[in-house]
Amino acid sequence: MRTTTYIQHSCTVHEHRFDVPLDHALPVGGGNPAIEVFAREIIRPGGEALPHLVFMQGGPGGRSPRPGDFRDDWIGRALRDYRVVLLDQRGTGQSTRLDAAAVDALVLLSRGGRDGAAAAPVGPTDRERARVLSLFRQDQIVRDAELVRRELAGDRPWTSLGQSFGGFINTCYLSLAPEGLAGVVCTGGLPGLAPIDTIYRLTYERTAARNRAYLARHPADERTIREVAAHLRDTEEFLPTGERLSAARFRMIGMGLGMTTRFDVLHYLLEGPWVRPAVSGGRRRLSSEFLREVGALVSMEPLYGVLQEFIYAGATPQLAGRATDWAAERLAADLPGFRADADPLDSAEPYWLTGEHMPRAFFREDPALAPLAGATDELAHMTGVPPVYLPDVLRDASVPVAAAVYVDDMFVPLELSLDTAATIRGARTWVTNEYQHDGLRASGGAVLDHLLALLED
């Protein structure tokens, strides 16, 4: 462990760096290189003797928060009772952040050469890339966290707070290493222990419902959405990153429909997408401002796109051997409102914005994803992955669990979360429609305060 310490807004901050195996199932060396994991530990004045709380960020692919003042919002609430550890999960932030070049470097190192180059006369294959990427799921993150915990807290278990995908990691933690946990808090993140098709059918239903709720508030925006999509089908418009914007990718702005903090902001984006005809030579064109804002919304971290479906592959022993097989794309083909080939101007059929639904075409269109398109296809057909959730272990868990389950959650379906809560021995849920998926952040410290009280009760 390598540590740098400083004071920020009266809090002591330790920045820790750890060397961990790429694959925790194998010893480091040869074909199993070490990667670096980063964690930022924050301690309020007088809080040196407090227990640790580790934060698992949503995603996959999201780095831990970088707030201006740790004393604000939910982190400020957590600091009252804990030393807070903001873990950059492997592949994110400062923890060997993954992009196409980093994946290729790890492939070459995994071939066993001292520096990779001498052992790699042939470039990485998509199968090799997929094998490396498969080591960035929940189970390996849990093993990283256990190594970090032992370095920071010794034999003392810690509390883990997980937002969204972070709750998936927590459920894996309860399955694989419950001895490391003093308590678990999940916000919008109790995963369904179900096949990916079941999960995605429900997330499509919730996404359609959020579209209807949005258009009930801003009915004129339906025409704008349809006209922009039709325009993109027939006219070349380019994002600031250089690639053509497709109608399907434009629809990804619907991710904001599932967030308390972004629901209304979507209307501001759609209120004026066009350049005035006099300025654009009489032709209808999208403004550079609109294209810049859309580009910021639909461009994503490579790990988020690549692992979006793979985190559901063979998730339990009962689901072993099941590939994801591009679930979002398969299901959308038969769902009114989500079909990729639908005519945006055909008012006889709904035309919905989409959410966390990644078709293959995105991996050709997004420059950050394109080099990993073949590897992602390999992952979509991969079957031999270890389970990340063990229901038999969860039923015997003695770790207290408190979870916020959001009634209208667009990303993690309510009924599947409640089924999982019923599987975890002693889990307590707070079911609410007061917040959307980002309730932890949107509420300041209110959601966390409620759950910590539930955990202690």
N, C-alpha and C positions, 0 to 999 in steps of 0.2 A: 504494500500500500504506500502511495506517495501522496502527501498532504500539503496543501497551501492554506494558510489561515489569514483572515482579515476581518475588520469590523465594518458592517454596513448598517446604517440607521440604528445603531446601538446593539444590533445582533452580532454574535460571533458566527462567522461563516467558515466552515472547513470544506475545502474542495478536495475530494479524495479520488484517486485513480488506482484501479486494480487490474491486474492481469488475470484473465480467466481463460479456460479452454474454449475453443470454438465449439467443440462437442464435449459436453461434460461426461459422456459415457466412455470416453477414451482418455488415456494419459496425454499430456501435452508433449509435442515433439513428433518428428516424422511427418505424417500426414494430418496432424491435428495441431495447427498453430494456435498461439495465444492471441486473444484480442483484448482491447482495453475497455473497461467499463468505468464510467464516471458517475459520481454521486456528490451532491452538494448538501451538506448538513448545516442546518440553521439552529442556533440556540439563543433564546431570548436572555436578557440580563437576569442572572440568578437562576437560570434553568439548567445548569450543568448536571444536576442529579436527576433530571426528569427521564422517563423512559423514552424509547425511540418510536416514532411513527414514520413508516416509509410510504411514499406516494407512488402509485402505479398510474401512469398517464394513459389516456385513451389513445385510440389509433386503430390498427397497429401503425407504427411509424411515427408517433408523436413524441417529441422530446419533453422533458419535465418543464414546468413553468419557469419563466425568467421575469418575475415581477420587479417593478421599480422599488417597492418597499415591502419587505416580507411581513410587516406588521399589519398589512391590509387584508381584507377579504377572508377567504377560508383558511389561508395559511396563518394569518394572524390569530384566528380562533384556535387552530391546532397548536400554536406555540404556547398557549396558556397551559397546556397539559403535557406537551411532548417536545423533545428534540425532533425536528422534522428533517427527514432525509428525502431529498428530491432526486430520485434515481433516473438517469437517462438510460432507458432500456436498451439493450444491445441493438446496434443498428441505427440509433437515433442520437441527435445532439452531439455530445463529446464521446459517446460510447461506440467507437468504430462505426461512425455513421456510414450507412450503405447507400451507394449509388452504383451505376453500372461498372465504373472503374474499380471501386472497392471490392465488388463481388469478384471481378476477374482477378484482382490481386490475391484474394483469399483462395480462389481456385488454384492458382499457381503455387501458393504456399502449401496447399493441401496435397499437392503431388509429391511433397517430400523433399524438394530442393532447399538448400540452405537459405537462399534469398528468392527462390521461386524461378528466377530466370534460367538458371542452368538446367533445370529439370523440365523445362517447358518449351520445347521447340515448336510445338503445335499450340495454337490458341485455345482458350477455354471453350468447351462445348456447352450447349444448353443444358444437357443432363448434369454436367458438373456444376454449372451455375445453380440449377435447381436444388442439387444436394446441399450446397452451401446455404441457400436461402431457406431451406427447410429447417435449418438450425437456428432460426430466429423466431420460433413460436413460443407459446406460453411456457412450456416445460423447461426450455433452456434459460428463459428469463428468471424463472423461479430458482434454478440452480445458481445463477448469478447472484440473486438476492440473498440466498443463504450464505454464500461466501462473504458478501458485504456485511451481512448481519453479524456473522462470527467475528469479523475484524472490528466492527464498531461496538458491538454489545456483548461479545463473548458468548456465554451460554444463556444469556437472558433473551427470551423471546420478545418480539416486537409486534406492534399493531400495524396492519397494512390497510391503507385507504386506496381503493381503486375506483377510478372514473371510467365508465364505458368499458373499453377493452381492458382497462386496468382491473375491472371486476372479473373479467374472464381469467386474468392472471391470478387473482385472488382465489378463485374457485379451483384453479390448478394447484395453487399453493396449498390449499386445504387438502387436496388429494394426494400430493406428493411429499409434502414436508410440513404437516400440521404442527410438529414439535417446535417449529420456528416461530409460531404465531401465538401472541397473547390475545389477539382479537382481530376481527376483520370488519371493515366498513366498505360497502359498495354503493355507488351512486349511479343508477342507470346502467348496471353492469352485471346482473346475474344472468349468465348465458343459458340458452336453451340446450338441454341435453338431448337433442333431437337431430334428425337428418337435416342437412342444409336446405333441401327443397322445402321442408316444413317451415323452417325459419324464414326463408326468402318469400314464400307465399304470404306470410304474415307481414313481413316488412313492406312488401308491395301494397298490401291492403292499407297499412298505416300511412304509407306515402300518399296514396290516393286520398285518404281522409284528410291529411294535412293540406293537400292541394285544394280540396273543397272548402276547408276552413279559410284558407288564404283568399280564395276567389270570392267567398261570401263577404269578406271585408273589402276587397279591391276588385270588383267584378270587371272593370274596364281592362285590367291587366291580362285577362284571358286573351283578348284580341291581340294585344301586344306580343304575348308569348307565341301565339300561332303565327303572326305575321313575321316576327323575327326568325322563327324556325323555317318558315317557307322561304324567306329571303336567303337564308344560309344554304338551303337545299339547291337554290338556283344561281347563287352569286358567290364568288370567292371573296371572303373576308378573312383577314389574317390577324392573329394575336401578336402582341409585342415580341413573343419568343420565336416568331417566324412561321409557325405552322398555320394551315388553314383551319378555321373554326367550323366544325360540322354542327348540324342541328342536334345530333345526339349528344355531343359534348356540351353544347349550350344548355341542354336540359339539366345538366348536372348542377346548375345553380340552385336546384331544388334542395340541395343539402341543407340550406338555411331554413327550410320549412320546419325542420326538426329541432331548431334552437330557439330558446326564449330570446336570446340576444340578437338574433339575425332575422327573425320572422318579418318584422316591419321594415328592416333595412332593405329587404328584397324589393319592396315597392319603390324605394328611392332609385334603385338600379334600373327598374323598368319604366320609370316615369318619362324618360326622354332618350331613347336609344338612338334616334336618327339624327343625321346631319341635315340641315336645311337644304332643300334642293338647289337654291341659288348658290350655295357654297360648294356643293358636290357636282356642279355642272349639270344640274337638272335630274341626276340619277339619285335614287334612294340608296343611301349608304349608312352603315352603322358608324357612329362617332368613334374617334380614337379613345375618348374617355370611357365609353361603354366597353369597347374591346379590351382596354386595359383592366377595367374592373372585373369583367367576366374572366379574363385570363388569370387574375389573381385567385378567383374562386375555383376554377376547374383544373388548374395545374396543381399537382400533388407530389408529395414525397414518394420516391420510388417504392419504398418498403410498404407504404400504405396501399398502393395499387396492387403490388405483387402478392401481398399476403391477405388481401381483403377476403377472399373466399377460402384460402388455404388454412386459416385458423380454425375452420369448421371441419376439416378433413379428418375422418376417423376419430372424432373427438372423445368417444367413450369406447370401452371394450366391445359393447354391443354394436357399435358403428364401424368397427375395424374393417379395413379393406374397401371402404367406400370412397371413391374419388368424388371431388366436387363437380367436375365435368362442366365448368362454365355455367353454374346454376342460374345466375342472374339472366344471362342471355337466353338460355333454354326456356325459362319460365316466361320471360317477357314476350316471347313470340306468340303466346296464346292469351295475353292479358290485354283487354281493351284499355286504351289510355297509355300503354307502355310499349306497344309494338314499334320497333325501329323503323318499319316501312310504312307507318301510318301517314296519311296526308294531313299536315297540320291545319289545312284550311277546310277540312271536312268536319263540319259542326255536328254531324250525326254520331261522331265518336269522340269521347273525351281525349284530350291531349295533355298528359300530365308531365310536370317536371319530375325528375328522378332524384334518388338519394344515393345510398351506398350500393349501387348496382353497376358493376364493371363489365361491360361487354368486351370482346376481343378487340374491336375496332379502336378502343381507346389506347391500346398498346401500340398501335401503329401511328396514332395521331399525336400523342404527347411525347415530345423529344426526350424527356427524362425516363419514360417507360419503354420507348421503342427498343433500346438495346437489350432489354430484359423480356421482350415479348415471347421469344422461344422458350426461355426458362419458365415463364409463367404458364405457358401451355403444358410444359412438363409437369409442373406442380398440379395443374388441373386434372391430370390423369394419374397422379401418384397415389398409391394405395398403401404402401408399407410404412406408415408413420405410426409412432407410438401414441396411445391415447393420452389426452391431457386432463381429462376428468375421470375420476373413479367413483361412481355412485356408491359402491359398497363401503368405501372409506368415508365418503361424505355422510352416510347414514350413521356412522359411528363417531363422527367428529365431536370433540368436547370443547372446541374453540368457540367462544361467543361470536355471533355474526349479526350485524345490523345492516339492513339494505333499504335504500330508497328505490321504490319501483314506481315509475311514472306511467300513469294511465294511458296517455296518448303518445308514448315513446315511439318514434318512427324507426328507430334503429335496433332496439332490444325489446321484442314483444312482451307485453304485460303477462299474458297467460303462461308463456314458457318460463319467465322469471319466477312466477309464483310456484310453478311445478318444481323448479330447481330449489327454491326456498324450502318447499315441503320435503325435499330429499335431504337437505342439510340439517342434521340434528341440531336443534336449538336455535336455528336461524329466526330472526325477527324481522318483519318487513314493515315499512311505512309506505303505504300505497297512497299516492297523491296525484291530483291533476293541477296542482298549483304551479308546477314547473314542467318544462320540457327536458330534453335529454341533457342540457347543459345546466341543470339546476344547481350543481355544486358551485359553479362559477357565477351564475346569474343571481344567486341568493345572497351574495356576500358570504357570511359565515353561518347563515340560518340553517341550511340543510345539514351541514356538518354538526352544528350544535345539537340539533334534534337527534341525529344518529348516535352521537357520542353519549347522549343521555340514555338512549335506548340500549346501547351496548353495556352501559353500567348498571342498568335496571335489572 
